[in-house]
Structures are given as structure tokens and as C-alpha cells.
Amino acid sequence: MRWGATDEEVSGPYPGADLVPEGERSPTMAVTIDASPGQVWPWLVQMGGDRGGWYSWDRLDNGGRPSATEVHPEWQELALGDRVKYWTRKGPVDAWRVAALEPDRFLGLHALYGLQGSLLGPGQPRPSAYIEGLWGFLLKELPGGHTRLIISGYQAVRPRWIERTAFDWLYVPVVWPMQARMMAVLKRNIERATRARTQAVAPEKPPSLDTADAHQAVPKPGSKSSAP
């Protein structure tokens, strides 16, 4: 499946395959943002239930808490191994681990769950039944200061017969529209912030003389100012 992605983005190499052993490539979604990768990256870094939210339908995936509409400096610290939280009725809980982090290029969030919903650590052996995935955010710089945001990753579900059921009943009706919304909101917010920043730093034009002032500024023949 794809949403806005090219053939190359769907079938070409994508980071993080080694993080999900025996994983299959996830569906791919992509959008072009009129901003540089360095302007897009802060919005990805601040994602999380206890941080900037998920930029989607907040009542469904962020406990009704509004997602950020601007970059927050206090949420810009992120390191490998950090836990990214999801907001539930009981508050924030660990949901993903930062497994890949290349500033201005790639963010990979990894999760490994038992089928009963328990979050497993990266060093734990995989049980006979589990769901594992890498949620990836890849930034590719385009000419003219634009960025291609490509969201994809890798997934593995065991036993294998559960995989098709999980995909048909969870990913397509739930994850797909939520993520499409996320990309649309990110594009809108980032481009709006970039335009505002550009307008704020634009050089001011010197005041122009109106017609009357221009006539007064030109010296008349025979006046002292026109004498050689």
C-alpha cells in the first residue's frame, strides 16, 4: 500500500531493516514539504504523548490533548534509547524506543509487544507470539529548499497467520487514516511556520518619496543648490 509515494520510495532501500529481524517492509506514505530538512526535523523530535503529540486527531491518539502547533525548545532533546510515550486514560505510558537517530535525516521508533499488550525490552528474547515494528521518518532534501518526508518501516507478527488479520483490521482502517492526517497537519504547520519566519527576517524597504516630495527634492534651475 502507498499514499503519495513514488515507485522508488515504495520499493527502494529504507533504513532500519536490521532492527526488525525477519520483518517485512511496511506500507509507505510520502509528502513534499516546502521547508528544508533542518526545519522539518524539530517537529519530528518533539513527537510524543507527553511532548508535542502526534499531529493527528488528538481525541483519538493523544487523550484529547492538543498537538503542538509550533516548535518547542524544551522538547528538542532526544537520544538513542529514549522512550517515546503514548497518552492513555491513565496518563503517558512507554510505547516506542528511539532505535535510530540521524539528525535532519532519519528517526526510527521501535516497539516490541507480546500479544497480551506487554511492552518487551530490546534485550529480551522474542516470545512465540509477538508484534514488532519500526516506525520510520525519513527526510530527503530536494532542490529549492524542499523536503520529502517518507514514512515507512518494518513489521513482524508471530504467529504469521495473525499478521494478515492485524493488517486488515488494524492498519488499514485505523493507522492509515491517522497517519495520513498526521502528514497533512505536519505539512501545513511546518510550511506556515517557515513562511512566518521568512517574513519576519525579510529586509525592510527604504521609504519611497511620493510625487510631491520628489518634485521638492529636485533642485530648480538657477537655485543655489543647482549652481556648479
Secondary structure, DSSP 8 states (H G I E B T S, - for coil): -EES--HHHHHS--TTGGGSTT-EE--EEEEEESS-HHHHHHHHHT-BTTTTB-SS-HHHHSTT----SS--GGG----TT-EEEEEETTEEEEEEEEEEEETTTEEEEEEEEETTS-B--TTS---SSEEEEEEEEEEEEETTTEEEEEEEEEEEEESHHHHHHHIIIIIIIIIHHHHHHHHHHHHHHHHHHHHHHHHHHS--------HHHHHHHS--TTSGGG--
